[in-house]
Amino acid sequence: MPENLFSSFDISGQGMSLQRMRLSAVAKNIANANTTNGPGGLPYRREVVIARAIPGSPFGDELVEQVSLTRTSGSHSSNARTAEYPPDNKVLQAITAKDNTPPRLVYDPSHPDADENGYVHMPNINIVTEMVEMISAQRAFSANASVVESAKNMARDSLDI
């Protein structure tokens, strides 16, 4: 049981790291929302964080089992079992990638980066989308922080027994 309690710190820490990556990507996107001349003379491309569960992790296996669990009666409890966690407790992997959507075209012939037709290739960033991403990441970070706090309280209370 103690390994499960302390592994929750590690798993929630991974979740917090993922949300920090998302917040960092949002900050870069907002900061470069008007960058029309980036590396190679191209406009800035939006960064996105792609997260995937590591196949075969105990968390993923348990999630699939709980979701697919069918009971013969609604009063039956779900299955409770202890899982063997790998030593590193890794449950997800995340990478930062560039969004491949085309740049926005804005007609502004007076802009120094305008093409021969007067269009400026602007970054593929929508501020409203970035704000939604930011709020989502903040709330997920807060939820993981609450899990860490609850696990800490359980560990502290178990020492009082």
Rosetta blueprint (number, residue, H / E / L):
1 M L
2 P H
3 E H
4 N H
5 L H
6 F H
7 S H
8 S H
9 F H
10 D H
11 I H
12 S H
13 G H
14 Q H
15 G H
16 M H
17 S H
18 L H
19 Q H
20 R H
21 M H
22 R H
23 L H
24 S H
25 A H
26 V H
27 A H
28 K H
29 N H
30 I H
31 A H
32 N L
33 A L
34 N L
35 T L
36 T L
37 N L
38 G L
39 P H
40 G H
41 G H
42 L L
43 P L
44 Y L
45 R L
46 R L
47 E E
48 V E
49 V E
50 I E
51 A E
52 R E
53 A E
54 I L
55 P L
56 G L
57 S L
58 P H
59 F H
60 G H
61 D H
62 E H
63 L H
64 V H
65 E H
66 Q H
67 V H
68 S H
69 L L
70 T L
71 R L
72 T L
73 S L
74 G L
75 S L
76 H L
77 S L
78 S L
79 N L
80 A L
81 R L
82 T L
83 A L
84 E L
85 Y L
86 P L
87 P L
88 D L
89 N L
90 K L
91 V L
92 L E
93 Q E
94 A E
95 I E
96 T E
97 A E
98 K E
99 D L
100 N L
101 T L
102 P L
103 P L
104 R E
105 L E
106 V E
107 Y E
108 D L
109 P L
110 S L
111 H L
112 P L
113 D L
114 A L
115 D L
116 E L
117 N L
118 G L
119 Y E
120 V E
121 H E
122 M E
123 P L
124 N L
125 I L
126 N L
127 I H
128 V H
129 T H
130 E H
131 M H
132 V H
133 E H
134 M H
135 I H
136 S H
137 A H
138 Q H
139 R H
140 A H
141 F H
142 S H
143 A H
144 N H
145 A H
146 S H
147 V H
148 V H
149 E H
150 S H
151 A H
152 K H
153 N H
154 M H
155 A H
156 R H
157 D H
158 S H
159 L H
160 D H
161 I L
